[in-house]
Amino acid sequence: MSSPPDSRTGAAPPARRPRRQPADVRREQILDGAERVLVERGLGAATMADVAEAAAVAKGTVYLYFESRTELLAGLRARYFERFAAMLGDPPDEGRPRAGTAERVERLVAAAYDFARANHALHHMLFHEAGFGEVGHADAFARARAVMADLVEAGRASGELTVADPALAIDFLLHGLHGVLVEATHHPRLPRRRLVAGVTGLICQALGVTGPAAPTRPRAPGSGSTGRGPGRERDRRA
């Protein structure tokens, strides 16, 4: 039943937000609140009551969806990996030819780096602070592995990849990229462009990419020795 119009203005009042939300919406609402609280306060200080307050729900509602804090953390980790895998997926083709393997590798590395940097605090809390090693759990990288498997298989089908053992190549790509991202987010030492270009080149070499190389930044004049050039000529004259 709709509310009566305001007697002074004749306008209907704004619609009230429904008290009952669909289960999937409520679950995301709780996870959003938990993410904010845990990142801001830390794993040891945040409580389920804090999560309920941040999510604007009753404490009992939190327990309807997550029976314990352990289960809540598992839900946050699962969502983290879902979002990570979604970031790694190729953008819609929109009628254009599908990108080559080298370009897809470059996109994958750039997307993974951007996601890792944007979610550094959350990753630290969910894995390092919680003592959860994602590499040691088979399901942790399942969706990311599927994205990388598609990249490798598509490259083999097009003749751009020459890998004898696709499963080994996928493991190398997945765990090697993960290790680089962990180091880059905890101890950044290279600008984004250089890191993405460097990792892309290494992966393409390791996978034996034979198609066109991924775009790289042109080297500035005089940056690096080629055996010739003004710098070497000065050394000879010195």
C-alpha positions in Angstrom: 0.0 0.0 0.0 1.5 3.4 -1.0 1.9 6.2 1.5 -0.6 9.1 1.3 0.7 12.3 -0.3 2.1 15.1 1.8 -0.9 17.3 2.9 1.2 20.5 2.5 2.8 19.9 -0.9 0.6 17.1 -2.4 3.8 15.2 -3.3 4.2 11.6 -2.5 7.0 10.8 0.1 10.2 9.1 -1.1 9.9 5.3 -1.3 11.3 3.6 1.7 14.1 1.1 1.3 12.7 -2.4 1.7 13.6 -4.0 5.0 14.1 -7.4 3.4 16.8 -7.7 0.8 17.3 -10.7 -1.5 19.7 -13.2 0.1 22.5 -12.6 -2.4 22.3 -8.8 -2.0 22.3 -9.1 1.8 25.3 -11.5 1.7 27.3 -9.0 -0.5 26.3 -6.2 2.0 27.7 -8.2 4.9 30.9 -9.0 2.9 31.3 -5.3 2.0 31.0 -4.3 5.7 33.4 -7.0 6.8 36.0 -5.9 4.2 35.9 -2.3 5.4 36.1 -3.2 9.1 38.8 -5.8 8.8 41.0 -3.6 6.6 40.6 -0.6 8.8 40.9 -2.3 12.2 42.9 -5.4 11.5 42.0 -9.0 11.9 42.7 -9.1 15.6 40.6 -6.1 16.6 37.5 -6.5 14.4 34.5 -8.3 15.8 31.3 -9.8 14.3 29.4 -6.9 16.0 31.6 -4.4 14.2 30.9 -6.2 10.9 27.1 -6.0 11.6 27.3 -2.3 12.3 29.3 -1.6 9.2 26.9 -3.6 7.1 23.8 -1.9 8.7 22.3 -5.3 9.8 21.6 -7.0 13.1 24.4 -9.1 14.5 22.1 -12.2 14.3 21.7 -11.5 10.5 25.5 -11.9 10.1 25.4 -15.3 11.7 22.5 -16.4 9.4 24.9 -16.1 6.5 28.3 -16.9 8.2 28.3 -19.1 11.2 31.7 -18.0 12.4 34.4 -15.5 11.6 36.4 -18.3 9.9 33.5 -18.8 7.5 33.2 -15.1 7.0 36.9 -14.9 6.1 36.5 -17.9 3.7 33.7 -15.9 2.0 35.9 -12.9 1.6 38.7 -15.0 0.2 36.3 -16.7 -2.3 35.1 -13.3 -3.5 38.6 -12.0 -3.7 39.6 -14.8 -6.1 36.3 -14.4 -8.1 37.1 -10.7 -8.7 40.7 -11.5 -9.5 39.7 -14.0 -12.1 37.2 -11.6 -13.6 39.9 -9.0 -13.9 42.1 -11.4 -15.8 39.4 -12.2 -18.4 39.7 -10.7 -21.9 37.5 -7.7 -22.7 34.6 -8.3 -25.2 35.8 -8.6 -28.8 33.1 -6.3 -30.1 33.6 -7.5 -33.6 37.4 -7.1 -33.6 39.7 -10.0 -34.2 40.8 -11.7 -31.0 44.1 -10.4 -29.6 47.2 -12.4 -30.2 48.9 -14.4 -27.4 51.6 -11.8 -26.7 48.9 -9.0 -26.3 46.8 -11.3 -24.1 49.8 -12.0 -21.9 50.4 -8.3 -21.6 46.8 -7.6 -20.7 46.8 -10.4 -18.1 50.0 -9.1 -16.4 48.8 -5.5 -16.4 45.3 -6.5 -15.0 46.9 -8.7 -12.3 49.3 -6.0 -11.3 46.6 -3.3 -11.0 44.3 -5.6 -9.0 47.1 -6.6 -6.6 48.1 -3.0 -6.0 44.5 -1.9 -5.5 43.8 -4.7 -3.1 47.1 -4.9 -1.3 45.7 -4.2 2.2 42.9 -6.7 1.8 45.2 -9.4 0.5 47.6 -8.9 3.4 44.8 -9.2 5.9 43.1 -12.2 4.2 46.2 -14.2 3.6 49.3 -13.1 5.5 47.7 -11.8 8.6 45.3 -14.7 8.7 48.1 -17.2 8.1 46.4 -18.6 5.0 48.7 -19.7 2.2 46.7 -19.4 -1.0 49.3 -21.3 -3.1 48.9 -24.4 -1.0 45.1 -24.7 -1.6 44.0 -26.3 -4.8 40.7 -24.4 -5.1 42.2 -21.0 -4.4 43.4 -20.3 -7.9 40.9 -22.5 -9.7 39.2 -19.6 -11.7 42.5 -17.8 -12.4 43.9 -21.1 -13.6 41.0 -21.5 -16.0 41.7 -18.1 -17.5 45.3 -18.9 -18.0 44.5 -22.4 -19.4 42.4 -20.7 -22.1 45.2 -18.4 -23.0 47.7 -21.3 -23.4 45.3 -23.5 -25.3 44.3 -20.6 -27.6 48.0 -19.9 -28.3 48.7 -23.5 -29.1 45.7 -23.7 -31.4 46.8 -20.6 -33.3 50.3 -21.8 -33.6 51.7 -19.0 -31.5 52.8 -21.1 -28.6 55.3 -24.0 -28.7 54.9 -25.7 -25.3 55.2 -29.4 -25.0 53.5 -29.6 -21.6 50.5 -27.2 -21.3 49.8 -28.1 -17.7 53.3 -27.2 -16.7 53.2 -24.0 -18.6 50.0 -23.0 -16.8 51.5 -23.8 -13.4 54.6 -21.7 -14.3 52.4 -18.8 -15.5 50.2 -18.9 -12.5 52.7 -19.3 -9.7 55.4 -17.2 -11.3 53.1 -14.3 -11.8 51.8 -14.7 -8.3 55.3 -14.5 -6.8 56.2 -11.4 -8.9 53.0 -9.7 -7.7 53.6 -10.4 -4.1 57.1 -9.0 -4.3 56.0 -6.0 -6.4 53.2 -5.0 -3.9 55.3 -5.5 -0.8 58.5 -4.1 -2.1 57.8 -2.0 -5.2 61.0 -1.0 -7.0 59.9 -0.7 -10.7 57.3 1.7 -12.2 54.2 -0.1 -13.6 55.2 0.2 -17.3 58.6 -1.3 -16.8 57.3 -4.1 -14.6 54.5 -5.1 -17.0 56.8 -5.0 -20.0 59.5 -7.0 -18.3 57.2 -9.7 -17.0 55.4 -9.9 -20.3 58.7 -10.4 -22.1 59.8 -13.2 -19.7 56.5 -15.0 -20.0 56.5 -14.8 -23.8 60.0 -16.2 -23.9 59.3 -19.0 -21.5 56.1 -20.0 -23.4 57.8 -19.8 -26.7 55.5 -17.2 -28.2 56.2 -17.1 -31.9 53.7 -14.4 -33.0 54.2 -10.6 -33.0 55.9 -9.4 -29.8 53.9 -7.4 -27.2 54.3 -3.7 -27.5 57.3 -2.4 -25.5 58.3 1.1 -24.6 61.0 2.5 -27.0 64.4 2.8 -25.4 65.5 6.4 -24.8 68.6 7.5 -26.7 71.7 6.7 -24.8 69.9 4.5 -22.2 71.9 1.3 -22.1 75.1 0.3 -24.0 74.8 -1.2 -27.5 78.5 -1.2 -28.2 78.2 2.0 -30.2 77.0 5.6 -29.8 78.3 8.7 -28.2 78.8 7.2 -24.8 81.1 4.4 -26.1 82.9 6.9 -28.4 83.7 9.1 -25.3 85.0 6.1 -23.5 87.3 5.3 -26.3 88.7 8.8 -26.5 89.2 9.0 -22.7 
